[in-house]
């Protein structure tokens, strides 16, 4: 912890009073009375401040560099917030949306309105249509009528049905049916209900067919990914993508359609009065092993044309032949995130230097101590010389001291204005070479509500149709000192895998933050499965939060979902996890 001049002065006066057996007031009077003592005293204070603060900074740099080397990037650096949005296309054609296209929305950050930027996590295909209806057994749910809060007549009873077959009806133009390669369904349900998670898993394991052709089914958002080229410098971006895909693995159901749709007239058995209304609907049949109750589809929301996005902006700059080093421009509260390939050049051609976190130089600890020793010796010689200065020379000395103080203040201002990151070319360029890089607002990108409207910089999407389906969370600033220690301790204990109860507890502390947790209990239990599954073994995790915790309800739900995703991905996956939060 750094100390300012006043704190150092106060502590030194107390110590001098103790040594000289005088009061603090007497010591202050003595210092004010003799100009040489005052000069000597102030010199000691400023010298002590420099040494003490240098030690604090050096200690932090060591910890930072150790963190960079020992803690994986996704634990150490800023992480973008993420969420799910959906959009409608303007034309009767499939829109293939590259992941470098930027969406924006205004948010308030530190009393300022900032236009936050978001990019899709991967390339996305949007269909010119909408999910119109779901048929469960003998009941049809008109999803478009359900969205109208004033219309409560959105359920139609059918004469025939199969309790093991679900039908999803998508209204889509005939001219694009044969072009569809991927369809992703976003299921917005409460992870707190364990039965709903079982029903979702049942949908994943079911047989999905379009026009009697089976589809490849994947849990999570899965499309043909042609995102930014992978390189050593895009590791953070790749890690962030994987984290988001893992988080939404139990929220998206993705279909890979391997054959063209020739017969689109296959549908559930509808009465005559409904056949005309659903004449141009493409029906997808889902044959389940166990019956899924009507309430799962009626109480939860289903969407197509939904995709995950993260708080990153794509920026472009260039290096000229006269430049080898160039600062990366960042707005206030913005963080550099990653360098991506662009303009025929590769990110391997560049080095990113962090101006705030200096790398280790060639000096070792003994060299640093020798430097400090020489500094003290020079200072002592200066103090001895100061005792011979008479009153007539004091004015000249004070003027010289003022000049040095101004220079030091200017130097500190220059250090603050340094760009936080710089790009360094390994070899001089022959012409202007452009490069792209990603920036993020870290934890400032969190927030927003479901229903928040986004803007799109290009054409192809209907205005005001780009709407958030979830809140945005998961954004993190670079780790502070105590956070580095906590993360490193967690990684040492668990090695980033789940085997024992202590591994589970360590992960709970890492996700919810240790200061928010009072106690954790991990026990084995059994749960009732659906259909013919019978009893299932499960691990019950009870997290008791501190009464003084500042975590809000939505943040707790996010952490719960994040914890569940990491538990399932880092464990061998033979048992279910039940997470109970007591706040």
Secondary structure, DSSP 4 states (H G I P E B T S, - for coil): ----HHHHHHHHHHHHHHHHT--HHHHHHHHHH-HHHHHHHHHHHHHHHHHHHHHHHHHHHHHHHHHHHHS-HHHHS-B--EEEEE--BSSSS-EEE-TT-EEEEEEEETTEEEEEEEEESS-EEE-SEEEEEEEETTEEEEHHHHH-TT----EEE-S---TTEEEEEEEE-GGGGGG--EEEEEEE--TT-HHHHHHHHHHHHSEEEETTEE-EEEES-------SPP-GGGHHHHHHHHHHHHHTTTTEEEEE--S------------HHHHTTTTTEEEEEEE-SSPPPHHHHHHSEEESSEEEEES-EEEEEEE-TT-SEEEPP--TT-EEEEEE-BTTB-GGGEEEEESSSPPP-S--HHHHHHHHHHHHHHHHHHHHHHTT--HHHHHHHHHHHHHHHHHHHHHHHHHHTS-SEEEEESS--SS-EEEEEEEE-GGGG-B--TT-B-EESSSSB-TT--EESS-BB--BPPP-HHHHHHHHHHHHHHTT---SHHHHHHHHHHHH-GGGEEEEEEEEEEEE-STT--EEEEEEEEEEE-TT----HHHHHHHHHHHHHHHHHHS---SEEEEEEE-
